[in-house]
Amino acid sequence: MGGVSALIDGEIVELTNQMDAEYEIFGNSVLVKLFNRSFIVYSNGKKYQT
């Protein structure tokens, strides 16, 4: 186990399983910074990746 998960509308959503990922919370959005300098944003029920 590990990585970044979020509790959204009563459900646990796994954003990434990378154990060394950094994350920041901005209101209702989560920004995940990955080791390879890419990002994941979870906002308004949608997951966006670069």
Biopython code that builds the backbone (N, CA, C, O; Angstrom):
import numpy as np
from Bio.PDB.StructureBuilder import StructureBuilder

atoms = [
    (1, "MET", "N", (0.837, -1.172, 0.000)),
    (1, "MET", "CA", (0.000, 0.000, 0.000)),
    (1, "MET", "C", (0.887, 1.242, 0.000)),
    (1, "MET", "O", (2.057, 1.196, 0.378)),
    (2, "GLY", "N", (0.312, 2.318, -0.421)),
    (2, "GLY", "CA", (1.032, 3.574, -0.465)),
    (2, "GLY", "C", (0.463, 4.440, -1.559)),
    (2, "GLY", "O", (-0.525, 4.080, -2.200)),
    (3, "GLY", "N", (1.067, 5.550, -1.768)),
    (3, "GLY", "CA", (0.598, 6.460, -2.799)),
    (3, "GLY", "C", (-0.305, 7.526, -2.240)),
    (3, "GLY", "O", (-0.245, 7.853, -1.055)),
    (4, "VAL", "N", (-1.147, 8.071, -3.106)),
    (4, "VAL", "CA", (-2.044, 9.157, -2.717)),
    (4, "VAL", "C", (-3.471, 8.752, -3.042)),
    (4, "VAL", "O", (-3.789, 8.425, -4.186)),
    (5, "SER", "N", (-4.328, 8.775, -2.031)),
    (5, "SER", "CA", (-5.749, 8.488, -2.186)),
    (5, "SER", "C", (-6.531, 9.657, -1.611)),
    (5, "SER", "O", (-6.022, 10.411, -0.782)),
    (6, "ALA", "N", (-7.772, 9.800, -2.060)),
    (6, "ALA", "CA", (-8.625, 10.882, -1.562)),
    (6, "ALA", "C", (-10.017, 10.329, -1.265)),
    (6, "ALA", "O", (-10.501, 9.443, -1.970)),
    (7, "LEU", "N", (-10.648, 10.845, -0.237)),
    (7, "LEU", "CA", (-12.023, 10.495, 0.086)),
    (7, "LEU", "C", (-12.927, 11.499, -0.608)),
    (7, "LEU", "O", (-12.953, 12.675, -0.246)),
    (8, "ILE", "N", (-13.670, 11.031, -1.611)),
    (8, "ILE", "CA", (-14.504, 11.909, -2.433)),
    (8, "ILE", "C", (-15.915, 11.360, -2.462)),
    (8, "ILE", "O", (-16.141, 10.236, -2.910)),
    (9, "ASP", "N", (-16.866, 12.151, -1.985)),
    (9, "ASP", "CA", (-18.272, 11.750, -1.913)),
    (9, "ASP", "C", (-18.441, 10.388, -1.247)),
    (9, "ASP", "O", (-19.246, 9.570, -1.692)),
    (10, "GLY", "N", (-17.682, 10.148, -0.186)),
    (10, "GLY", "CA", (-17.804, 8.901, 0.565)),
    (10, "GLY", "C", (-17.070, 7.721, -0.030)),
    (10, "GLY", "O", (-17.160, 6.617, 0.509)),
    (11, "GLU", "N", (-16.349, 7.908, -1.115)),
    (11, "GLU", "CA", (-15.588, 6.829, -1.749)),
    (11, "GLU", "C", (-14.111, 7.165, -1.747)),
    (11, "GLU", "O", (-13.732, 8.328, -1.890)),
    (12, "ILE", "N", (-13.271, 6.147, -1.585)),
    (12, "ILE", "CA", (-11.831, 6.352, -1.656)),
    (12, "ILE", "C", (-11.398, 6.211, -3.108)),
    (12, "ILE", "O", (-11.634, 5.180, -3.739)),
    (13, "VAL", "N", (-10.763, 7.252, -3.632)),
    (13, "VAL", "CA", (-10.273, 7.273, -5.013)),
    (13, "VAL", "C", (-8.752, 7.273, -4.963)),
    (13, "VAL", "O", (-8.149, 8.158, -4.356)),
    (14, "GLU", "N", (-8.131, 6.284, -5.598)),
    (14, "GLU", "CA", (-6.672, 6.228, -5.645)),
    (14, "GLU", "C", (-6.188, 7.101, -6.797)),
    (14, "GLU", "O", (-6.512, 6.851, -7.958)),
    (15, "LEU", "N", (-5.410, 8.126, -6.462)),
    (15, "LEU", "CA", (-4.895, 9.031, -7.486)),
    (15, "LEU", "C", (-3.597, 8.497, -8.080)),
    (15, "LEU", "O", (-3.376, 8.612, -9.285)),
    (16, "THR", "N", (-2.742, 7.917, -7.252)),
    (16, "THR", "CA", (-1.517, 7.282, -7.722)),
    (16, "THR", "C", (-1.061, 6.275, -6.676)),
    (16, "THR", "O", (-1.359, 6.420, -5.490)),
    (17, "ASN", "N", (-0.341, 5.260, -7.121)),
    (17, "ASN", "CA", (0.195, 4.289, -6.169)),
    (17, "ASN", "C", (1.695, 4.504, -5.940)),
    (17, "ASN", "O", (2.344, 3.677, -5.299)),
    (18, "GLN", "N", (2.242, 5.588, -6.449)),
    (18, "GLN", "CA", (3.655, 5.911, -6.231)),
    (18, "GLN", "C", (3.837, 6.408, -4.805)),
    (18, "GLN", "O", (3.202, 7.373, -4.378)),
    (19, "MET", "N", (4.721, 5.728, -4.076)),
    (19, "MET", "CA", (4.880, 6.022, -2.654)),
    (19, "MET", "C", (5.570, 7.357, -2.385)),
    (19, "MET", "O", (5.372, 7.935, -1.317)),
    (20, "ASP", "N", (6.369, 7.859, -3.314)),
    (20, "ASP", "CA", (7.115, 9.087, -3.063)),
    (20, "ASP", "C", (6.480, 10.317, -3.699)),
    (20, "ASP", "O", (7.150, 11.337, -3.865)),
    (21, "ALA", "N", (5.211, 10.242, -4.056)),
    (21, "ALA", "CA", (4.526, 11.370, -4.688)),
    (21, "ALA", "C", (4.187, 12.441, -3.646)),
    (21, "ALA", "O", (3.743, 12.127, -2.542)),
    (22, "GLU", "N", (4.400, 13.689, -4.006)),
    (22, "GLU", "CA", (3.993, 14.814, -3.163)),
    (22, "GLU", "C", (2.601, 15.253, -3.598)),
    (22, "GLU", "O", (2.218, 15.078, -4.754)),
    (23, "TYR", "N", (1.858, 15.819, -2.675)),
    (23, "TYR", "CA", (0.527, 16.305, -3.043)),
    (23, "TYR", "C", (0.207, 17.591, -2.301)),
    (23, "TYR", "O", (0.767, 17.880, -1.244)),
    (24, "GLU", "N", (-0.707, 18.351, -2.882)),
    (24, "GLU", "CA", (-1.201, 19.581, -2.270)),
    (24, "GLU", "C", (-2.712, 19.618, -2.460)),
    (24, "GLU", "O", (-3.235, 19.150, -3.471)),
    (25, "ILE", "N", (-3.393, 20.173, -1.489)),
    (25, "ILE", "CA", (-4.848, 20.286, -1.551)),
    (25, "ILE", "C", (-5.208, 21.755, -1.711)),
    (25, "ILE", "O", (-4.747, 22.611, -0.955)),
    (26, "PHE", "N", (-6.039, 22.031, -2.707)),
    (26, "PHE", "CA", (-6.506, 23.388, -2.985)),
    (26, "PHE", "C", (-8.031, 23.367, -2.982)),
    (26, "PHE", "O", (-8.652, 23.116, -4.014)),
    (27, "GLY", "N", (-8.630, 23.629, -1.832)),
    (27, "GLY", "CA", (-10.091, 23.590, -1.743)),
    (27, "GLY", "C", (-10.608, 22.203, -2.048)),
    (27, "GLY", "O", (-10.372, 21.269, -1.283)),
    (28, "ASN", "N", (-11.316, 22.057, -3.163)),
    (28, "ASN", "CA", (-11.875, 20.765, -3.569)),
    (28, "ASN", "C", (-11.032, 20.058, -4.615)),
    (28, "ASN", "O", (-11.494, 19.096, -5.229)),
    (29, "SER", "N", (-9.820, 20.509, -4.826)),
    (29, "SER", "CA", (-8.937, 19.916, -5.830)),
    (29, "SER", "C", (-7.675, 19.379, -5.172)),
    (29, "SER", "O", (-7.221, 19.898, -4.153)),
    (30, "VAL", "N", (-7.113, 18.326, -5.773)),
    (30, "VAL", "CA", (-5.864, 17.735, -5.290)),
    (30, "VAL", "C", (-4.858, 17.766, -6.436)),
    (30, "VAL", "O", (-5.163, 17.340, -7.549)),
    (31, "LEU", "N", (-3.656, 18.273, -6.158)),
    (31, "LEU", "CA", (-2.553, 18.291, -7.117)),
    (31, "LEU", "C", (-1.514, 17.295, -6.637)),
    (31, "LEU", "O", (-1.032, 17.394, -5.508)),
    (32, "VAL", "N", (-1.163, 16.330, -7.490)),
    (32, "VAL", "CA", (-0.160, 15.324, -7.154)),
    (32, "VAL", "C", (1.054, 15.552, -8.041)),
    (32, "VAL", "O", (0.936, 15.583, -9.266)),
    (33, "LYS", "N", (2.231, 15.714, -7.417)),
    (33, "LYS", "CA", (3.480, 15.894, -8.148)),
    (33, "LYS", "C", (4.210, 14.555, -8.172)),
    (33, "LYS", "O", (4.541, 14.005, -7.121)),
    (34, "LEU", "N", (4.459, 14.034, -9.361)),
    (34, "LEU", "CA", (5.108, 12.739, -9.506)),
    (34, "LEU", "C", (6.611, 12.883, -9.671)),
    (34, "LEU", "O", (7.102, 13.971, -9.974)),
    (35, "PHE", "N", (7.344, 11.797, -9.475)),
    (35, "PHE", "CA", (8.806, 11.841, -9.501)),
    (35, "PHE", "C", (9.369, 12.254, -10.857)),
    (35, "PHE", "O", (10.461, 12.820, -10.916)),
    (36, "ASN", "N", (8.660, 11.991, -11.934)),
    (36, "ASN", "CA", (9.157, 12.304, -13.278)),
    (36, "ASN", "C", (8.716, 13.691, -13.763)),
    (36, "ASN", "O", (8.693, 13.966, -14.962)),
    (37, "ARG", "N", (8.371, 14.549, -12.814)),
    (37, "ARG", "CA", (7.963, 15.937, -13.077)),
    (37, "ARG", "C", (6.640, 16.063, -13.814)),
    (37, "ARG", "O", (6.366, 17.103, -14.413)),
    (38, "SER", "N", (5.821, 15.028, -13.782)),
    (38, "SER", "CA", (4.477, 15.144, -14.329)),
    (38, "SER", "C", (3.509, 15.362, -13.165)),
    (38, "SER", "O", (3.889, 15.236, -12.001)),
    (39, "PHE", "N", (2.268, 15.689, -13.485)),
    (39, "PHE", "CA", (1.289, 16.044, -12.473)),
    (39, "PHE", "C", (-0.019, 15.316, -12.713)),
    (39, "PHE", "O", (-0.347, 14.943, -13.840)),
    (40, "ILE", "N", (-0.755, 15.122, -11.636)),
    (40, "ILE", "CA", (-2.132, 14.637, -11.692)),
    (40, "ILE", "C", (-2.966, 15.652, -10.919)),
    (40, "ILE", "O", (-2.593, 16.062, -9.819)),
    (41, "VAL", "N", (-4.088, 16.053, -11.493)),
    (41, "VAL", "CA", (-5.025, 16.941, -10.807)),
    (41, "VAL", "C", (-6.363, 16.229, -10.746)),
    (41, "VAL", "O", (-6.866, 15.745, -11.760)),
    (42, "TYR", "N", (-6.934, 16.167, -9.557)),
    (42, "TYR", "CA", (-8.278, 15.622, -9.397)),
    (42, "TYR", "C", (-9.170, 16.768, -8.960)),
    (42, "TYR", "O", (-8.990, 17.335, -7.882)),
    (43, "SER", "N", (-10.134, 17.105, -9.805)),
    (43, "SER", "CA", (-11.017, 18.230, -9.525)),
    (43, "SER", "C", (-12.388, 17.991, -10.137)),
    (43, "SER", "O", (-12.498, 17.522, -11.270)),
    (44, "ASN", "N", (-13.414, 18.309, -9.398)),
    (44, "ASN", "CA", (-14.801, 18.184, -9.878)),
    (44, "ASN", "C", (-15.100, 16.793, -10.406)),
    (44, "ASN", "O", (-15.789, 16.644, -11.415)),
    (45, "GLY", "N", (-14.585, 15.776, -9.730)),
    (45, "GLY", "CA", (-14.888, 14.394, -10.109)),
    (45, "GLY", "C", (-14.122, 13.879, -11.306)),
    (45, "GLY", "O", (-14.416, 12.788, -11.795)),
    (46, "LYS", "N", (-13.144, 14.631, -11.795)),
    (46, "LYS", "CA", (-12.380, 14.212, -12.965)),
    (46, "LYS", "C", (-10.884, 14.203, -12.644)),
    (46, "LYS", "O", (-10.400, 15.000, -11.840)),
    (47, "LYS", "N", (-10.174, 13.292, -13.283)),
    (47, "LYS", "CA", (-8.740, 13.148, -13.092)),
    (47, "LYS", "C", (-8.033, 13.596, -14.369)),
    (47, "LYS", "O", (-8.325, 13.100, -15.457)),
    (48, "TYR", "N", (-7.110, 14.530, -14.226)),
    (48, "TYR", "CA", (-6.358, 15.072, -15.355)),
    (48, "TYR", "C", (-4.876, 14.749, -15.144)),
    (48, "TYR", "O", (-4.360, 14.895, -14.036)),
    (49, "GLN", "N", (-4.190, 14.306, -16.212)),
    (49, "GLN", "CA", (-2.782, 13.981, -16.120)),
    (49, "GLN", "C", (-2.000, 14.692, -17.201)),
    (49, "GLN", "O", (-2.497, 14.912, -18.306)),
    (50, "THR", "N", (-0.731, 15.062, -16.859)),
    (50, "THR", "CA", (0.160, 15.632, -17.871)),
    (50, "THR", "C", (1.235, 14.657, -18.206)),
    (50, "THR", "O", (2.092, 14.945, -19.041)),
]
sb = StructureBuilder()
sb.init_structure("model")
sb.init_model(0)
sb.init_chain("A")
sb.init_seg("    ")
for serial, (resi, resn, name, xyz) in enumerate(atoms, 1):
    if name == "N":
        sb.init_residue(resn, " ", resi, " ")
    sb.init_atom(name, np.array(xyz, "f"), 0.0, 1.0, " ", f" {name:<3s}", serial, name[0])
structure = sb.get_structure()
